[in-house]
Amino acid sequence: MNTKTFFSFVLTAMFLIGCQSRNHIEEQLAIIDTLLIHDKVDSAKILLEKIPQKSLRSHEDSAYYFLVQTETNYRNRIPLESDHGINYSQKFYEKTKNREKLARTYFYKGVTTFSKNSINKTFVLLKQAEELADQTDNLLLRHKIYEKLSYYNGDLYEYELSKQYALKTLDISRTIKSKRRQGTALLYLFTIYFENGQKDSALICANQCASLLNPQDSINIPYLFYDLGRIYEKDDPQLAKAYLKKAIAIKGIPNAYNTLANIYMREDSMEKVHEMWEQALYSTRNTKINTMRVEIFNAMRQQCMERKEYERANALADSAMAWQKRYYQTQEQDRLAEIQAKYDKERAQQELWNKVYSWGLLLMAIVGILIIGLGYYSYRGMKAKKALAETMTQLTLFTRKAEELEAGGEVNAKEVARLNKKIDELQNRHAGILAHGKILYEAVSEGSTTVTWGKNDFADFIEYYKLKDLPYVNELETEYNHLSAKYMFFAILEHEGRSDDEIMRILGISDSTMRSTRSRINNKRNARS
């Protein structure tokens, strides 16, 4: 093996190894993605940890890796330490125009941003994700985005928007026949109806939800019990307490503690009230913005005032005011409904502009084609007209020459035959036009009218009439400024000595129209004439 062959072999081997390595990374990332789709987040995390970042050989692999890494960490409740990776994915997918993966990137960047209370940024990212996902056939992705938008809007008291997205998630859940997802959507709708005072609708959602959710569902079941506890809080306190305790036993929901505290307060069980308050405050200790804490602080302050514990009451009032101020500052800054409505409006305007632009281009293309077509047919028509005019001139010349030879006394039979042959050839070249013109000429001569004639009929008549009187037709074409075939026909009738009554009958016009036509023809006579 010579040196050149050896190096070729080595390079080929290295290339194949590289391809296999990259294909392996692609396959691993695709497997992790599939596990995430099927909610196998623990397995996805284990596989992801086996892929070292240094093994990523391409921008595409890196973007895909950071996307599934962000999703895996989020779904495993691992805080996002840095947004460098997801930003890398965003830049890559924005450049490559991959709608589906870019929508996922916006989504997971948005939900990780929400945990940092950057609400404005979160909703803009989620709306961008929604816009892209709506252009795909990925129902699961659209469901995920709608569900999160419903949850966040409900969590921030934008119940009408929350309802719209909940209904969208319910529709997709029924399409893909997922009972768990239908149950979750109904749970959101229950909360919305309950908060709007629509108790009957809320109960219908709760009953449908209970029949769809798996009793072992530790995510949704406690919230179903909590919601049922809320709905029975005043009408059946004992049943409400049973549901609320079930919810707390599965998951320490802060609002469930607070609702229980309200029931115990009506029962005058103050020891249990304070116990529930402390549990609620403890469970929300890491929450930056929570109106329930304001409610608890105010209730505790009221109790302290009744017991004349004024110092503690003042401290609780300060805490309540601080939380209230933080809440209103956030609401004033974010204006969630306005942000989303503005985004939807801008999106609609952009879509309208795109449609107008597309239709404008199409219209311009159609107009351009029409102009080209008209120009082409006009050119062909002028060319044909010119050819016909030349033919008619030649016909007239040959006919006169033949007549002169025959009238001269010295008949040259051979020359006359040659001229007649030429005449026949020229007549055959435009036989259709001349034959039609002849029929029309004879019809007019026999008293027919032109009421049913079209533009082409008048044109064919003129072409045939050139055989009768070419000099006069040439005069009409040269001494008048663009006479129409119909005006030329009118002039020919006058040239042949037809009376006004005959002309009106033939053309089917009135006396005033005839005078107007005659005036227009005279106005078209060239000044030099």
N, C-alpha and C positions, 0 to 999 in steps of 0.2 A: 504494500500500500504506500503510495507516494504521499508527500507532505500535504499537497492540496486536497487530496481525497480524504486524508485523516481529519483535517480541519473541517471539511464539509460534513463529515460524519458526526463530529463533536457538536457542531452548531445545530444540526438537525436533531440530535438527541436532546440537547438543552431546550430547544423549542418545544419538542413533544412533551418533555417533562413539565415545562411551564404551562402548556395548554392543559395537561392533566390536572396540575395543581389548581389552576384557575377554575376548571370545570368542577373540581371537587368543592371549592369554596362556594361556587354558585349553587351546587346541589345542596350543600349544608344549609346555606341561607334560605333556600326554597323550602327545605324540610322544616326549619324553624318557623318560617312564615306559615306553613300549613298547620303546624302545631298551635300557633296563635289563633288561627282561624277557628280551630276546633276547641279553643279554650284550654289547651294543655300548656298553661303558662309555666308551670314548674319544669316540665320536660324541656320546654323551649329555653329556659334559663340555663339548664344544665348543658344543653348542646351549645348554646352561645358561648359559654365560658370555655369551651374546648377550642374555640377559634381565636388564635392570637392575632392581634391587630397587625403585626408585622407580616402576616401571611397574605394580607390584602394587596393584590398586585395592580389593580386598576381603579380608576375613579368610580366606575359603575359598581364594583364590589364594595368599595368603601362607603358609597352613598347608601347602598342596600343594607350593609352591616349596621351603620349608625341608625338607620330607620328602625330595623327590627330590634336593635339594642334599646332604643328609647321606648318602643312599645312594650318590650318585655319587662323593662325596669318599672315602667308606669303600672303595668298590670300586676306586677309583684309588689307594688307599693314601695318601691325603692326610690327615694328622692333623687331628682335630677341635680347632679353636682355641677355640671357645666352644659351649656347649650351649644358647645362647639360642634359636637357630632351632628346634631339635628340641623344646625345651620349649614353644615357641609352638604347634607342630603338635600336641603331646600335649594341651595345654589345649583346643585347638579341637576335636579329634576326640573327646576325652572328653565335651565338651559336646554335640556333635552326634550322638554314639552311632554313629559310622561304624566298625563292627567291623574291617573289613579294613584300612583305613588306620591305625586306632589300633594294630592288631596290628603293622603294619610300623613304626610310630613306636616302640613299645616295643622291637621287635627291634633297630632300628638305634641306638637310644639305649643298649640293652644291650651290643651288640658294641663300640661306641665306648667305653663305660665299662670294658669288660674290658681294653682296651689300657692303661687307667690303673691296672689291678690293683685295682679296686673290685669284688671278686668277688661279695660278698654282693649288692650292688645289681644286678650283671649278671644273676645267676640269678633274682632276683625279677622283673626286667623281662622276661627270656626266658620265664619261666613265665606271666606275664601275657599275653605275645604268643601263647604256645601255647594258652592257654585261649580267647582270642578267635578265633584262626585255626581252631581245631577247630569253631567254630560257623559257618564259611564253607565254600564249595565250592572255594576257591582251593587246589588241590593244590600248586602251585609254592610258594606262601607257606608252607604247612605243611611241605613238604619242606625249605625253607630253614631254618626254625626247628628242626626235628628234627635236621637235619644239624649245625647249630651246637651244639646241646645235646649231641649225640653227641661232637663234637670236643672241646668244653670239658671234658666229664666224663672223657673218655679222657686228655686232657692233664693232668688233676689226679687221675688214678689211680682215678677212680670207674668201674671197668670194667663193672660190672653195669648201671649206668644208661646208660653209653655204648652198651652192646650193645642195650638196649631201644630207644633212639632210632635206632641204626644199622639195626635191623630195620624200623623204621617208614619210614625213608628208602628202604630197599631196596624195600619194598612199594609205595610211591608211585612210585618210579622205574620199576618194572615196569608199573604201571598207565598211566603216561604214555609208556612205551616209550622211555625215554632211556638209551642205553647208557653215556654218560659218567657220568650220575648213579648208575647201577647199579654201575659200576666204582668210583666214589668210596665208595659204601656198603660194598662188599666189601673195599675197602682198610681202612676203619675196623674192619670185622669181623675182618680178618686180624690187625690189631694187638691187638685184644681177645683173640682166641684164642691168639695167641702169648704174650702176657703171662700168660695163665692156664695156660700149659703144654699147650695143646691143639694140638700141632704138625700132626696130620693135618687137622683142620678148617681151620687156618691155611693149609696148602698148597692145599686145595681152593679157598678164597677167592682165593688168589694166582693160581691158574691161571684161574679164572673171570674175575678182574679183568683179567688180561693179554689175554684174548680180547675184552674189551669196550672197553678204553681205546684211544684213538687214539695211535699211537706218537709223534706230534708234541705230545701233551699235556704241556706243560712244567710244569704244576702237579702232576699226579698221578703221572706216570711216574717221576720221580726217587724218590718215596716208595715206589713199587712195587719199584724196584730196591733201595732201602735195606732194605725189609722182607724181600726175598728174601735179601739179604746177611746179615741177622740170623739167618734161619732155617737158613742153611747155614754159619754161623760156625764151629761145632764139627765138623760132619760132613764138610764139604768146604770148608776154608779158602780154597783157590785160587778156587773158584767164587764164594765169598762175597766175596772181594776184588774180583773182576771186577764183580760187581753193585754193590758199594759205590763203586767208582771211577766207574762209569756214573752213579750217583746224584749224586756230587760234581761230575762234569763238567757236568751239567745245572743243578744247584743245590747250593750249599755247605751241605748239611744238617749241623748241628752233631753230631747223634747218629751220622751216618755216619762222620765223622772219629773219633769216640770208639770206635766199633766196630772201625774199621781199626786204631786204636792197640792195642786188645786183641789182635787177631790178630798184629800185629807184635811185641807183647810176648812172645807164646808162641813166636814165631820168634827171639826174642832180638835183634831189629833195633831197638835202643834209639834210634838216631838218628831213624829213621822214627817211632817211638813219640812222641818229643818233638815232632817236626814236626806230627804229627796232633793232639797235645794243644794245641799253640799255635794251630793252625787252629781247633780246636773252641772254645777260649777266646775267640779273636778274633771268631768268628761269633756268640758269645753275649754280647758285651761290653755291649750295650744292654738285656739282659734283667735285670729286677729280681729275679725268682725263678726259679731253674733248678737242680734237683737234680743234673743232669749235671755242673755246675761243681763241686759238692761232691765228686762221684765222681772227677773229674779232679784236683782239688787233693789229695785223699787219696792217689791213686795216685802223683802227683808227689812228695808228701811221703815216701812209702814208698821211692821211688827215692833220694831225697836222704839218707834215714837209712842206706840200704845203702852209699852212697858217703861217709858220715860228714860230709855237708854240713849240719850241725845247725842253723846259723843260718837257712839257707833253708828247712829242714824245718819249723822253728818258725813262720816267716812263712806257709808254705803251710798249716800246721795252723790258724793264726789265721784265715786266709781261709776255710778249710773250715768252721770252727766258726761264723763270722759268717754264711755262707750257710745253714748248717744251721739256725741259730737263726731266721733270717728265714723259712725255709721252714716250720718248726714253728709259729711265731707266726701265720703266715698260715693254716695248716691249723686251728689251734686257734680262730682268730677266725671262720673261715668255715663249717666243718662242712657241706660242700656237700650231701652226701646228706641230712643232717638238714634243711637249708633246703628242699630240693626236696620231701622227704617231707612236711614240715610244710605247704608250700604246697598240695600235692596233697590232703592231709587236709582242710585248710580249704576247698578248692574242693569236695571231695566233700560236706562237711558243709553248705556253702551250697546246693549242688544239691539235697541231701536236704531241707533246710529249704524251699527254693522249691517242691519237689514236695508236701511236707506242707501248705504254705500254700495252694498251688493246689487240692489235693484238699480241704482244709478249706473253702475258699471254695465249691467245687463242692458239697460235702456240705451246707453251710449253705444254698446256693441251692435244692438239691433238697428239703431239709427245709422251707424256707420255702414252696416251691411246694406241697408236700404239705399243710402246715398251712392254706395259703390254700384249696387244693382241698377239703380236708376240711371247712373252715369253710363254704365255699360250698355244698357238697353237703348239709352238715348244715342250713344255713339253708334250702336248697331243700326238704329233707326235712321240716323243721319247718313250713315254709310250706304244703307239700302236705298234711301231716298236719292242720294247722289248717283248711285248706280242706275236707278230707274230713270232719273232725269237724263243721264248720258244715253241710255238705251232709247228713250223717246226722241232725243235729238237725232241720233243715228237713224232711227226709223223714218223720221221726217225727211232727212237728207236722201236716204236711199230711195224712198217712195217718190220724191220729186225727180230724182235723177232718172228713175225708171220711166216715169211719166214723160219727161223731156225727151228721152231716147225714142219712146213710142210715138210721141207727137212730132218728132223731127223729120219723119219720113224715111230716114236711113236707120231702119231697125236693126240693131245688132242683137240678134236673138241670144247669142251666147252671153253677152254682157247683161241683158235683161234677166236671163235665167239666174245669173250669178247674184244680181241684186235682189231678185225675189227670194232666193235661197237665204240670203243674209237677213232679209226682212222676216222670213219665217222663223229663223233661229232667234232673232231678237224678241219676236212676239212670244215664242215658246218659253223664253227665259222668264217672262213675267206674265205667263198665260193666265194664272189665277186672278191677278189684279185686273188685268185688261178685260178678261172675260166678264168679271163681275161688274166692272165699270161700264162695259157695253150694255149689259142687261139693265143697269140703272138708267143709262142714257136713253135707251129705247123706251123704258117705262115712263120716263118724264115726257118724252116726245109724244107718247100715246095718251097723255093726260093724267098720269099717276101723280100722287103727292109724295112729299118727303117726311110726312109726320112721324113715321116709324123708323126713320133712318138714324143711324148712329154716326159717330165721328169718322169711323173707318169707311163708311159708305160714301160720305162726301169726298174723302180722300181718293177712293178708288174711281169715283166719277171724274175727278179732276185729271187723274193719270190717263184715263181713256180719252178725255176731251183733248189732251195734248196731240193725239193723232188727228183730231179734227182741225184744231187751230193752235198749234204750238206757239206762234208768235204772240198771240194774245195772252196765253197763260204765262209766257216768259215776261210779258209786260206787267202782268199782275204781280209776279214774283219779284221783279226788279224795281218797279216804280212805286210800290206800296210797301209800307213797313210792317212786315210779318202779318199778312192777312191769313186768317184761319181758312180752312177748307170750306166752311159753310159760307163765309163772307165772299170767297172766290166764286162759289156756286151762285150766290146772289148776283155778283157782277156779271157772270156768264149769261145768266138769264136776261139781264138788261142788254148785254152785248148782242144777244140773239134777237133782240127787238120784242121781247115779251112785254105785255102791258102790265100795269100795276095790279090790276085785278087778277091776271094770270099768276103773277109772282106771289101774291098773297095766298091764292088757292094752293099753289104748289108747295109753298113753305108752311102753310097752315098758320099764318100770322095775321095780325090786325093791321089797319092802315097806319096807326101810330108807331107800331113796331117796325113797319117797313120804312117809314120816314127816319126813324132812329137808326136803323141799320145802314141806310144809305148815307146818313150824316157821318156815322162812325167810319165807314169805308173811305169817304172823302177826306176825313181827318188823318187817315193813315197814309195818304199820298205823300211821297217824299217831297221836301221843299224844292229841290232842284228840278222836279218834274213840272 
